[in-house]
Amino acid sequence: MAVFVLGPTVGGVDDIHLIPQDAPSDIGQRPTMLDSEGVRLSDVMRRIAQRRPRDLVAVIDECQAASGARCDFDAAVGNSGASLIGGERAARRTASPAPLAGRASLRDPMLTAMAQEGETFLQSFETLKRGLAGSDLEPRASGALTTSFAFIPQGFFGGLRSDCNKIDPNAEPVSLRGVNLEPAIKACEAGTATYPFARPFQDRLQAGREQRAYQRAIASCDDPTSTASYTTAYPAGRFRSLVETFALECGRTRDRQDEARRQQEDEARRRQEDARRRQEEMDRQWAEARRQREADEQRQAEEARRQRELQQRTTVGSASGWTLNYSTDLLDISRLANDQYDPQKQTYTTIWHSRQHGEQVVMYVQVSPNERCGSAQQFIAEQIRPRRNQISRAQEVTSSPVRTGYVLEGRGTAISPGTFDDRSFYDFATIRRDDRSTIVNVGGRFPAEFSDMYRAELIRMMNSMQLPGRDIFNNRCG
């Protein structure tokens, strides 16, 4: 078990005390308060030792001796059998006039010591001493340090289940042919990122990268760049002589090639390239003609559809006073909501569904009392917006001298609390300027992939809509 003491500690007459943050700032000058304000480290170590850990070690970041006292590491260990190392602030270690390097903490050199695989606690202290040399933080230790405890046991990284350990730094060149090193190299990169001080992972990463560079260097005589890259990156690499031999043999092979045959091959390649280009040009022209024909047919079909829709429109009205026309080829009024009046809510509702896509498409007109006498924007914000997800347009409409309105458009309508589908929506609310008593809500929900068609139809319906000169609910708002 390892204990790290990172907060302030003060050395007393016969122990080292752990000091809480709310202790008096001058407690180091008042040693008589140490027992009342702090906790004796020896008590902590004794209690932990009672749990019988196999090894018990502790690291103190910095100990400051109280007035007339000292940092007694042996006293702090007591009879717990623990090993204790740490740092003590020193004004100057020698009579030399050279200044000491100021260190805020022994954290960095201690991390370096802890990261050495297989290094015992005693050896970690020697590493810490070298790391603190020439600084104002003096390394301290108890009289005996264990040699059976190591922060990272020997062979720890080699025993991890990582593809990085599949890289053999001493692999024979012949065994590397055809081996995919990428997964192992990525594992080593991840390992060094997770364990930046793990030398075994670093060594395997370096070896794997060199082996991969060797594979690329001898992969083909047609890639001299990879061959040269290896000798540049690894001037003293394990495979340098093999790569140089490979490059020399490639050069000899090229030199042995017959000039006439090269010319014949070049001519054949040119003929093949010309034939390929001609074929590609023919294919391109054919594909362009086909795309143009399909585009023309699509435009004609779309125009025909629009003409049919224009010819197949009928006008409907509501007892609340409005009229509009819609495409009977595209939409069908719901039998359950054909100017349906709800006496409890005092609403008139008409709903259309798609003849092709059924109830996936909903168009509606609803006329109701404006209970809160608010604006169209307020109605949208309170009644519509909470049931919508992504907003692409939210805009006030003030073009009419008689009415004001508000548009909300986007994607995602509520199917249950907190759950939204992926349909597009368009909602429009309007009220009269001189009497806010009636709110008219026109909108639609439809699959996003057909939004162009149904949104256009909804706009046509709204443009054809005629509202009464006097709303059915009136004189309710002051």
Summary of the structure (lengths in Angstrom):
residues: 478
radius of gyration: 41.8
end to end distance: 78.3
largest distance: 106.5
contacts: 1394
relative contact order: 0.05
helix: 41%
strand: 25%
